[in-house]
Amino acid sequence: MSNQRRIPMKILSFEEEARHLAFIVDFLKVFNADLKDRQSTTAQGILETRQDINENISNVVDFADGNVMEFVQMLPEIRRTEMNYNYIETMRERTERMIPKPYFGKITVDGEPIYIGTGTIKNRDNDILIYDWRTPVASLFYENTTGDLSYRIPDGSRIDATVEQRRQFIIEDSRLLNMFDSDVYIGDEILQRMITDSSQSKLKNIVSTIQQEQNDVIRLPLSQDTLVYGPPGSGKTSLAMQRIAFLLYQHKETLNPENILLISPNEVFNDYLSDVLPELGENHVRNTTFFRLISHFPYFKGRHFEHVYDNIKRLRQNDEGHDIYEFKNSLEYFKSLHGFMKRLETEGMEFRTLQGESGLFASREELVHIFYNELGGHPISRRLSKMQERLLNQYTEEVKRLTNERYRELRDSNKYIGEAHELKKEAHDFAKKQLKTVHRQVALFRFVHFEKLYVNSIYDRKFRNMTVRSVKENDFKYEDIAPFLYLYIHLLGRHDRQIQHVLIDEVQDYSNIQYYVMRHYYRKATFTSLGDPNQQIHPGRKDALVAKNHVQKRLERSYRSTNQINAFLNSIIPDSIQSASIDGDEVQKVQTEDELGYVRDILRSGEYPQVAIITPSREAADHYYAQLEDEFPQMKNLGETDTLYNQSFIILPYYLSKGFEYNTVILTDVQSYSDSKHILYVLASRATRHLHLLNPTE
């Protein structure tokens, strides 16, 4: 662009930008209507062609009138028409999504304005009205400065360009609400609001500093494992989303959203994040929770594992559970587990006897012999794979044998009348039924007794006996998931081969062994992990995360909640937060015998558009909801598996609050958290503007 004749830059006013937006919105609406017409016409053509084929199909089948060749020649055209229909549909859906927010940024490059959005839009003259954020020139929007820069084009060469202006827009429902110019790209919505709020001019000086701190992490290379700590409200989640966008842009030829995995605290949080990244357009990265990892493996189907929420409740009520939780999640046990698996190469492997309805298929002793004597020269995962292959071949041969045996019985019996093929099918079905259980055990590697191996790996007798009872009752505790899963994927050599980058939010809530399970399973991926040690709420977590070969960064400033809320957080855990926010109301500490009445008055007042009522238990949440739902039908009682987040009033137990924020938060029965300052710290930090504490201890 710098080789073109320099055009003097014109800086548009707010009114001029609003008129330009209105023009673009009108264009998109007309374009979208045109696409709908084209889609309808194309669909009608496809329908008529198919109708014509159906009406004349008999001629084709009968090879009459030379129609076979005509039919064959029509197929490519039909396929092209269907592909064109799909293309039009994709374009229409993208255009429709862009109408409420056509673009989010603009750079002026060598005098030329370039508007940037989630897709490229051209007019009838093929002029580009909006550039897709993934186009080469759009990379200039994400640079940390203006002035003389360059960008790379597909052939690998670089184009020099002068960026004279970087402008960001806040657009909702096709209306321009605000805009601002900045040398640094501001990716966080809260920072955007801060920089556009004329009443908060003193904060504008630090917004660029905060964004620069985040950019230092966002722009780390894909190959770099990163651990980011920061207080609540320091932009960790926003940083995570911006890092995903940056990596997808930097590696757009080799990386797509399907190659990135977000591991978050709960399903509610996953739903909250699902639309938080406009730069991804119609694509979203994959997401999961640690608990959901177990469902990736069919072996564990039918096993009952305690949910993390139930685990937290149990450990807060039962001191006896702490010791075994800490043991099974300790580095000491993790190291011993490695030693145990190493010894299995020469001794100690456990197998199940395989028994079909027709009799013994393979004994435990036979399987041990094959494993150590016939396949002993291979790694364990290779041995087990070869054993499965051998057993499946044996299953096939046994099905044949039983089928022939049963067929002869049916044929020679006077009770069965039918054609030979009917008798053979009946015999084959009978044989498969006889060996159905065996086939399932072999297919799912259940001929390996992983439960017994897991029990044997626990060197502490007391904890081993407790685990034996859990296994017998099919009642695995949450603390069993990580070591059991690690044993399983390590011995079978199970690894995900698609994920290239994993982003873990709230990493402080994972034990070292849980973290290593994720590292081992997603072994081809690099990791960005975000968290805050002060927000660790699991009562069994003790060890600090040991993350080797990670770049460690810390975000210092919190800007989500008011200064008053941040000051209260500092009173719980001193010096935990550097506040860089606005002033607001004082934190309300209320002593009352009627907490329900206080909550009802808050909701009735109409002063608070968003209210979250956080209770110390599921039972308490259900009670509040039962008392309030008739008067406030817009209220949502958030369940453990719910994914609905954006409600004006919600009620939820404390352990579901991780990762979300609300304008107003009411904490009920605050004294119930007197045993954990970290829980109170997390709950209080969910509020951005108003915080009410009911019956706190002094």
C-alpha positions in Angstrom: 0.0 0.0 0.0 2.9 2.3 0.7 3.8 2.2 -3.1 0.5 3.9 -3.9 0.0 7.6 -4.1 -0.4 8.9 -0.5 -3.9 10.0 0.3 -4.3 12.5 3.1 -6.1 10.9 6.0 -9.5 12.2 6.9 -10.6 11.6 10.5 -14.3 11.0 10.6 -16.4 12.3 13.4 -18.8 10.2 15.4 -21.7 11.4 13.3 -19.9 10.5 10.1 -19.0 7.1 11.4 -22.6 6.5 12.4 -23.7 7.4 8.8 -21.2 5.1 7.4 -22.4 2.3 9.6 -26.0 2.9 8.6 -24.9 2.7 4.9 -23.2 -0.6 5.6 -26.1 -2.0 7.5 -28.5 -1.1 4.7 -26.2 -2.7 2.2 -26.0 -5.9 4.2 -29.8 -6.1 4.5 -30.2 -5.7 0.7 -27.4 -8.2 0.1 -29.0 -10.6 2.5 -32.4 -10.3 0.9 -30.7 -10.9 -2.5 -29.0 -14.0 -1.2 -32.4 -15.3 0.2 -33.9 -14.9 -3.3 -30.9 -16.7 -5.0 -31.1 -19.4 -2.4 -34.9 -19.9 -3.0 -34.4 -20.0 -6.8 -31.5 -22.4 -6.5 -33.5 -24.7 -4.2 -36.4 -24.7 -6.6 -34.1 -25.7 -9.4 -32.7 -28.5 -7.4 -36.2 -29.7 -6.5 -37.4 -29.6 -10.2 -34.3 -31.5 -11.3 -34.8 -34.2 -8.7 -38.5 -34.4 -9.6 -37.5 -34.9 -13.2 -35.1 -37.7 -12.3 -37.7 -39.4 -10.2 -40.2 -39.3 -13.0 -37.8 -40.7 -15.6 -35.9 -43.1 -13.3 -37.7 -46.2 -14.9 -36.2 -45.4 -18.3 -32.7 -45.2 -16.7 -33.2 -48.5 -14.9 -34.5 -50.2 -18.0 -31.7 -48.8 -20.1 -34.2 -47.3 -22.5 -33.7 -44.5 -25.0 -30.1 -44.0 -24.2 -31.1 -42.2 -20.9 -28.3 -43.8 -18.9 -25.7 -41.6 -20.5 -27.9 -38.5 -20.2 -28.4 -39.3 -16.5 -24.7 -39.8 -15.9 -24.0 -36.4 -17.6 -26.5 -34.7 -15.3 -24.9 -35.8 -12.1 -21.9 -33.3 -12.1 -24.3 -30.4 -12.8 -26.6 -31.5 -10.0 -23.7 -31.7 -7.6 -22.5 -28.2 -8.7 -25.9 -26.7 -8.1 -26.1 -28.3 -4.7 -22.6 -26.9 -3.8 -23.7 -23.5 -5.0 -26.8 -23.7 -2.8 -24.6 -24.6 0.2 -22.3 -21.7 -0.6 -25.2 -19.2 -0.8 -26.6 -20.5 2.5 -23.3 -20.1 4.2 -22.9 -16.5 2.8 -26.5 -15.7 3.9 -26.0 -17.0 7.4 -22.7 -15.0 7.8 -24.3 -11.8 6.4 -27.3 -12.2 8.7 -25.0 -12.5 11.7 -23.0 -9.4 10.7 -26.0 -7.1 10.4 -26.2 -6.3 14.2 -22.4 -5.7 14.3 -20.9 -5.4 10.8 -17.4 -4.6 12.0 -15.5 -3.9 15.2 -12.4 -2.0 14.1 -10.9 0.2 11.5 -7.3 1.1 10.5 -6.3 3.9 8.2 -3.4 2.6 6.1 -1.7 5.0 3.8 -4.8 7.2 3.8 -7.2 4.3 3.0 -9.8 3.3 5.6 -10.0 -0.4 6.2 -13.0 -1.7 8.2 -12.5 -5.0 9.9 -15.2 -7.6 10.8 -15.8 -11.3 11.0 -16.1 -11.8 7.2 -15.2 -10.1 3.9 -18.0 -8.2 2.2 -17.7 -6.8 -1.3 -20.0 -4.5 -3.3 -21.1 -5.2 -6.9 -18.0 -3.5 -8.2 -15.9 -6.0 -6.2 -14.7 -3.2 -3.9 -14.1 -4.5 -0.3 -16.4 -2.8 2.2 -15.4 -5.0 5.2 -12.2 -7.0 5.5 -12.2 -10.4 7.3 -10.0 -10.1 10.4 -7.9 -13.0 9.0 -6.8 -11.2 5.8 -3.2 -10.2 5.7 -3.7 -6.4 5.9 -6.0 -6.8 8.9 -3.0 -8.0 10.9 -2.0 -4.4 11.2 -5.1 -3.8 13.4 -3.6 -6.1 16.1 -0.2 -4.5 16.2 0.8 -2.7 19.3 1.5 0.6 17.7 0.8 2.9 14.7 3.3 4.3 12.2 5.5 2.5 9.8 4.7 -1.3 9.9 4.5 -4.2 7.5 2.4 -7.3 7.0 3.0 -10.7 5.4 1.1 -11.8 2.3 0.5 -15.5 1.3 3.7 -15.8 -0.9 5.8 -15.0 2.2 6.9 -11.5 1.3 6.1 -8.5 3.3 4.3 -5.3 2.3 5.3 -2.0 4.0 2.5 0.2 5.2 1.9 3.2 7.3 -0.9 2.9 9.9 -2.1 6.4 10.7 -5.1 5.5 12.8 -6.5 2.6 14.8 -10.1 3.0 15.7 -12.4 0.6 17.6 -16.2 0.6 17.6 -18.8 -0.4 20.1 -21.7 -1.5 18.0 -24.9 -3.2 19.2 -28.1 -3.9 17.2 -26.7 -2.0 14.2 -26.2 1.2 16.2 -22.9 2.9 16.9 -22.8 3.4 20.7 -19.2 4.6 21.0 -15.8 4.6 19.4 -12.2 5.4 20.4 -8.8 5.7 18.9 -5.8 4.0 20.4 -2.2 3.1 19.5 -2.8 -0.3 21.2 -5.6 -2.7 20.3 -8.0 -3.0 23.3 -9.5 -6.4 23.2 -11.3 -6.5 26.6 -14.9 -5.1 26.7 -14.5 -3.7 30.2 -11.4 -1.8 29.1 -13.2 -0.6 26.1 -16.0 0.8 28.3 -13.4 2.4 30.6 -11.6 4.1 27.8 -14.8 5.5 26.3 -16.3 6.7 29.7 -15.6 10.4 29.7 -16.3 10.6 33.5 -13.3 8.2 34.1 -10.5 10.1 32.4 -8.0 9.3 35.1 -8.3 5.6 34.2 -7.5 6.1 30.6 -3.8 6.4 31.3 -3.6 2.9 32.7 -5.9 1.1 30.2 -3.1 0.9 27.6 -0.7 -0.4 30.3 -3.1 -3.1 31.3 -3.7 -4.1 27.6 0.1 -4.1 27.0 0.5 -6.6 30.0 -2.2 -8.8 28.4 -0.7 -8.5 24.9 2.7 -9.8 26.3 0.9 -13.0 27.0 -1.5 -13.1 24.1 1.3 -12.9 21.6 3.5 -15.6 23.0 4.3 -18.2 20.4 2.1 -21.3 20.0 5.1 -23.5 21.0 5.3 -21.8 24.4 3.7 -23.3 27.5 2.4 -20.4 29.6 1.1 -20.1 33.1 -0.8 -16.8 33.9 -1.8 -15.8 37.4 -3.9 -12.8 38.2 -6.5 -11.6 40.8 -10.2 -11.7 40.0 -11.2 -9.1 37.5 -7.7 -8.8 35.9 -8.9 -10.0 32.5 -7.7 -13.6 32.5 -10.7 -14.9 30.7 -10.7 -12.0 28.2 -7.0 -12.7 27.7 -7.7 -16.4 27.0 -10.2 -15.5 24.3 -7.9 -13.0 22.7 -5.0 -15.5 22.8 -7.2 -18.0 21.0 -8.0 -15.4 18.3 -4.3 -14.4 18.0 -3.2 -18.0 17.6 -5.9 -18.8 15.0 -4.8 -15.8 13.0 -1.1 -16.4 13.3 -1.4 -20.0 12.3 -4.5 -19.9 10.1 -3.0 -22.2 7.5 -2.4 -25.0 10.0 -4.7 -24.2 13.0 -8.5 -24.1 13.2 -10.9 -23.9 16.1 -11.2 -27.7 16.1 -7.5 -27.8 17.1 -8.0 -25.7 20.2 -9.6 -27.0 23.4 -10.8 -24.9 26.3 -11.1 -26.7 29.7 -13.2 -24.6 32.0 -14.8 -25.0 35.5 -18.3 -26.0 34.5 -20.9 -26.2 31.8 -22.4 -22.8 32.7 -19.0 -21.2 32.1 -18.7 -23.0 28.8 -22.0 -21.5 27.7 -20.9 -18.0 28.9 -17.8 -18.2 26.7 -19.5 -19.6 23.6 -20.2 -16.2 22.0 -17.5 -14.2 23.7 -15.1 -14.1 20.7 -16.6 -12.3 17.7 -13.3 -12.7 15.8 -14.1 -16.4 15.5 -17.1 -15.7 13.3 -19.3 -18.8 13.0 -16.7 -21.1 14.5 -16.2 -21.9 18.1 -13.3 -23.7 19.8 -14.0 -27.1 21.5 -14.6 -27.1 25.2 -14.9 -29.6 28.0 -14.5 -29.9 31.7 -12.1 -32.2 33.5 -15.1 -34.4 34.7 -16.2 -34.8 31.2 -12.9 -36.2 30.1 -13.8 -39.6 31.6 -16.7 -39.9 29.1 -14.2 -39.8 26.2 -13.4 -43.5 27.0 -16.0 -46.2 26.5 -14.2 -48.4 29.0 -15.7 -46.2 31.8 -19.3 -46.4 30.6 -21.4 -47.7 33.4 -18.9 -46.7 36.1 -20.2 -44.2 38.6 -17.8 -41.4 39.4 -18.6 -38.7 42.1 -19.0 -35.3 40.6 -16.7 -32.5 41.7 -19.6 -30.6 43.3 -20.6 -33.6 45.4 -17.0 -34.1 46.3 -16.6 -30.5 47.5 -19.8 -30.8 49.6 -18.7 -34.1 51.1 -15.2 -32.9 52.0 -16.5 -29.7 53.6 -18.8 -31.9 55.8 -16.5 -34.9 56.4 -12.9 -34.5 57.7 -12.2 -38.2 57.1 -12.3 -37.8 53.4 -9.5 -35.2 53.3 -6.6 -37.6 53.9 -7.4 -40.0 51.1 -8.1 -37.1 48.7 -4.8 -35.5 49.5 -3.0 -38.9 49.2 -4.5 -39.7 45.8 -3.7 -36.3 44.4 -0.2 -36.0 45.9 3.0 -35.9 44.0 4.3 -38.7 46.2 1.6 -41.1 45.1 1.9 -39.9 41.5 5.6 -40.8 41.5 4.8 -44.2 43.0 2.2 -44.8 40.3 4.9 -44.3 37.7 7.1 -46.9 39.5 4.1 -49.3 39.7 3.4 -49.0 35.9 7.1 -49.6 35.2 7.1 -52.8 37.2 4.1 -54.1 35.2 6.5 -54.6 32.3 7.8 -57.7 34.1 5.2 -58.6 36.7 1.8 -57.8 38.3 -0.4 -57.3 35.2 -4.0 -58.2 36.0 -6.5 -59.7 33.6 -10.1 -60.9 33.7 -11.2 -64.4 32.7 -13.4 -64.1 29.6 -16.5 -66.2 29.8 -19.2 -66.5 27.1 -22.6 -68.2 27.5 -21.1 -71.2 25.6 -18.2 -71.6 28.1 -14.7 -70.4 28.8 -13.2 -68.2 26.1 -9.9 -67.2 27.6 -8.6 -67.7 31.2 -6.8 -65.1 33.2 -3.7 -67.4 33.3 -3.8 -67.7 29.5 -3.8 -63.9 29.1 -1.0 -63.5 31.6 1.1 -66.0 29.6 0.4 -64.2 26.3 1.3 -60.8 27.9 4.6 -61.8 29.5 5.8 -64.9 27.5 4.7 -64.3 24.0 4.6 -60.5 23.8 7.1 -59.6 26.5 9.5 -57.8 24.1 7.0 -55.0 23.3 5.9 -51.9 25.2 2.8 -52.5 27.4 0.5 -50.5 25.1 1.7 -52.5 22.1 1.2 -55.8 23.9 -2.4 -54.9 24.9 -3.2 -53.8 21.3 -1.8 -57.1 19.9 -3.7 -59.1 22.6 -6.9 -57.3 21.6 -6.3 -58.1 17.9 -5.6 -61.7 18.7 -8.7 -62.0 20.9 -10.9 -60.4 18.2 -9.6 -62.9 15.7 -10.3 -65.7 18.1 -13.8 -64.3 18.6 -14.4 -64.4 14.8 -13.3 -68.0 14.6 -15.4 -69.0 17.6 -18.5 -67.3 16.1 -17.8 -69.4 12.9 -17.5 -72.6 14.9 -20.6 -72.0 17.0 -22.6 -70.9 13.8 -21.7 -74.1 12.0 -22.5 -76.2 15.1 -25.9 -74.5 15.6 -26.7 -74.7 11.9 -26.2 -78.5 11.9 -28.5 -78.7 14.9 -31.2 -76.7 13.2 -30.9 -78.5 10.0 -31.0 -82.0 11.6 -33.9 -81.1 13.8 -37.5 -81.6 12.8 -38.6 -78.5 14.8 -37.1 -75.9 12.4 -38.3 -75.5 8.9 -36.8 -73.0 6.5 -34.4 -72.2 3.7 -30.7 -72.9 4.3 -29.8 -69.2 4.3 -32.5 -68.5 6.9 -31.1 -71.3 9.1 -27.6 -70.0 8.7 -28.7 -66.5 9.7 -30.5 -67.8 12.8 -27.4 -69.8 13.7 -25.1 -66.9 13.2 -27.3 -64.6 15.4 -27.3 -67.4 18.1 -23.5 -67.6 18.0 -23.0 -63.8 18.3 -25.4 -63.7 21.2 -23.5 -66.5 23.0 -20.3 -64.3 22.7 -21.8 -60.8 23.0 -20.3 -60.2 26.5 -16.9 -61.5 25.4 -16.9 -59.2 22.3 -17.7 -56.2 24.4 -15.0 -56.9 26.9 -12.4 -57.4 24.3 -13.5 -54.3 22.2 -13.4 -52.1 25.3 -10.1 -53.6 26.7 -12.1 -54.9 29.7 -10.1 -58.1 29.6 -7.5 -55.9 31.4 -8.6 -55.6 35.0 -7.8 -51.8 35.4 -9.8 -51.6 38.6 -7.6 -54.2 40.3 -4.5 -52.6 38.9 -5.6 -49.2 40.3 -6.2 -50.8 43.7 -2.8 -52.5 43.6 -1.1 -49.2 42.8 -2.1 -47.7 46.2 0.7 -48.6 48.6 -1.1 -47.3 51.8 -3.1 -50.2 53.2 -5.8 -48.1 54.8 -6.4 -46.1 51.6 -6.2 -49.3 49.5 -8.9 -51.0 51.6 -11.1 -47.9 51.3 -10.7 -48.0 47.5 -11.5 -51.7 47.3 -14.9 -50.9 48.9 -15.5 -48.1 46.4 -14.6 -50.3 43.4 -16.8 -53.2 44.6 -19.8 -50.8 45.1 -19.1 -49.1 41.7 -18.8 -45.8 43.6 -15.6 -44.1 42.6 -14.8 -40.9 44.3 -13.8 -37.7 42.5 -10.2 -38.2 43.7 -10.1 -41.5 41.9 -10.7 -40.0 38.4 -7.2 -38.6 37.8 -5.0 -41.5 38.9 -7.4 -44.1 37.5 -7.6 -42.3 34.2 -3.8 -41.7 34.1 -3.2 -45.4 34.6 -5.7 -46.3 31.8 -4.4 -43.9 29.2 -0.7 -44.6 30.0 -1.0 -48.4 29.8 -3.1 -48.3 26.6 -1.1 -45.4 25.0 -4.2 -43.3 24.6 -3.6 -39.8 23.3 -5.6 -37.1 21.5 -4.0 -36.4 18.1 -6.0 -33.4 17.0 -5.7 -30.8 19.7 -2.7 -28.5 19.2 -3.3 -26.1 22.0 -5.1 -26.4 25.3 -6.3 -23.5 27.4 -7.1 -24.3 31.0 -9.1 -21.7 33.0 -9.1 -21.7 36.8 -6.0 -23.9 36.8 -5.6 -23.5 40.6 -8.5 -25.9 41.1 -6.6 -28.8 39.6 -4.2 -31.0 41.5 -0.9 -31.8 40.0 -2.0 -35.3 39.0 -5.1 -33.9 37.3 -2.9 -31.4 35.4 -0.5 -34.2 34.3 -3.4 -36.3 33.1 -4.4 -33.5 30.8 -0.8 -33.0 29.7 -0.4 -36.7 29.0 -3.6 -37.1 27.0 -3.1 -33.9 25.0 0.6 -34.6 24.6 0.8 -33.0 21.1 -0.5 -29.7 22.5 1.0 -26.8 24.2 -0.8 -25.2 27.1 -1.9 -21.8 28.3 -3.1 -22.1 31.9 -4.8 -19.3 33.8 -5.7 -19.0 37.5 -5.3 -17.4 40.9 -4.1 -19.3 43.9 -6.3 -17.1 46.1 -9.4 -18.4 44.3 -8.7 -22.1 45.1 -11.9 -23.4 46.7 -11.6 -27.1 46.8 -11.1 -28.2 50.4 -8.7 -31.0 49.5 -6.3 -29.1 47.4 -2.9 -28.5 49.1 0.0 -28.8 46.8 0.9 -25.8 44.6 0.9 -26.5 40.8 4.3 -27.7 39.6 4.4 -26.5 36.0 7.9 -27.1 34.5 9.2 -25.3 31.4 6.4 -22.7 31.5 6.7 -19.0 31.0 5.0 -17.6 34.1 3.3 -14.2 33.9 1.3 -12.3 36.5 -1.4 -9.7 35.9 -1.4 -7.2 38.7 -4.4 -4.9 38.3 -8.1 -5.7 38.8 -10.5 -3.5 36.9 -13.8 -5.5 36.8 -15.2 -4.7 40.2 -15.5 -1.3 42.0 -12.7 0.0 44.2 -15.0 -0.7 47.2 -15.5 -4.4 46.3 -11.7 -4.7 45.6 -11.0 -3.2 49.0 -13.3 -5.8 50.7 -11.4 -8.5 48.9 -8.1 -7.2 50.2 -9.6 -7.3 53.7 -10.2 -11.1 53.2 -6.7 -11.8 51.7 -4.4 -8.8 52.3 -2.6 -7.3 49.3 -4.2 -9.7 46.9 -5.5 -7.0 44.5 -4.3 -3.7 43.0 -7.5 -1.9 42.1 -7.7 0.0 38.9 -11.4 0.5 38.7 -14.2 3.0 39.4 -15.7 4.0 42.7 -19.1 2.6 43.7 -21.3 1.8 46.6 -19.9 0.5 49.9 -20.2 -3.2 50.5 -23.4 -3.9 52.4 -23.0 -6.1 55.5 -26.4 -6.9 56.8 -27.5 -8.7 60.0 -31.0 -9.9 59.6 -33.3 -12.7 60.8 -35.2 -12.6 57.6 -32.7 -13.1 54.7 -35.5 -14.2 52.3 -37.3 -10.9 53.0 -34.2 -8.9 52.4 -33.6 -10.6 49.1 -37.2 -10.1 48.1 -37.0 -6.4 48.8 -33.8 -6.0 46.7 -35.5 -7.7 43.7 -38.7 -5.7 44.2 -36.8 -2.4 44.3 -36.1 -2.4 40.6 -32.7 -0.7 41.2 -30.7 -3.7 40.2 -31.1 -5.1 36.6 -28.9 -8.1 37.3 -28.9 -10.0 40.6 -27.2 -13.2 41.5 -28.3 -14.9 44.8 -25.5 -17.2 45.9 -26.4 -19.8 48.6 -24.2 -22.1 50.7 -25.9 -25.3 49.4 -28.1 -26.7 46.7 -30.9 -27.2 49.2 -30.8 -23.5 50.1 -30.9 -22.5 46.5 -33.9 -24.7 45.9 -35.7 -23.2 48.9 -35.1 -19.6 47.8 -36.3 -20.4 44.3 -39.5 -22.1 45.6 -40.3 -18.9 47.6 -39.5 -16.4 44.8 -40.3 -18.0 41.5 -44.0 -17.0 41.4 -43.3 -13.3 42.0 -40.2 -13.2 39.8 -40.9 -15.5 36.8 -37.7 -14.3 35.1 -35.7 -15.9 37.8 -33.5 -19.0 37.0 -32.4 -21.6 39.5 -29.1 -22.7 38.1 -28.5 -26.4 38.1 -25.3 -28.4 37.9 -25.7 -29.3 34.3 -27.4 -26.1 33.1 -25.8 -24.0 30.3 -28.1 -21.0 30.5 -26.3 -18.0 31.9 -27.7 -14.7 30.8 -30.7 -14.2 33.1 -31.6 -11.0 35.0 -32.1 -12.9 38.3 -30.4 -16.2 39.1 -30.0 -18.3 42.2 -27.1 -20.8 42.5 -25.1 -22.7 45.1 -21.7 -21.3 45.8 -19.8 -24.0 44.0 -21.4 -23.1 40.6 -20.3 -19.5 40.8 -16.8 -20.0 39.4 -16.0 -17.9 36.3 -19.0 -15.7 36.0 -19.7 -12.1 37.0 -22.9 -10.2 37.9 -23.8 -6.6 38.5 -25.2 -7.3 41.9 -24.5 -10.2 44.1 -26.2 -11.2 47.3 -24.4 -13.8 49.5 -26.8 -15.5 51.9 -25.8 -17.1 55.2 -22.2 -15.7 54.9 -21.2 -17.1 58.3 -21.3 -20.6 56.8 -18.1 -19.8 55.0 -16.2 -18.9 58.1 -14.0 -22.0 57.7 -12.8 -20.9 54.2 -11.7 -17.3 53.4 -10.9 -18.5 49.9 -14.5 -19.4 49.2 -15.8 -16.0 50.5 -13.1 -14.3 48.4 -14.3 -16.0 45.3 -18.0 -15.4 45.9 -17.5 -11.7 46.8 -15.4 -11.2 43.6 -18.4 -12.2 41.4 -19.9 -8.8 42.0 -19.0 -6.0 39.7 -21.0 -3.1 41.2 -23.0 -4.1 44.2 -22.2 -6.6 46.9 -24.6 -7.6 49.8 -23.4 -9.9 52.6 -26.1 -11.4 54.8 -25.2 -12.3 58.3 -21.4 -12.3 58.0 -19.1 -12.9 61.0 -17.1 -10.0 62.0 
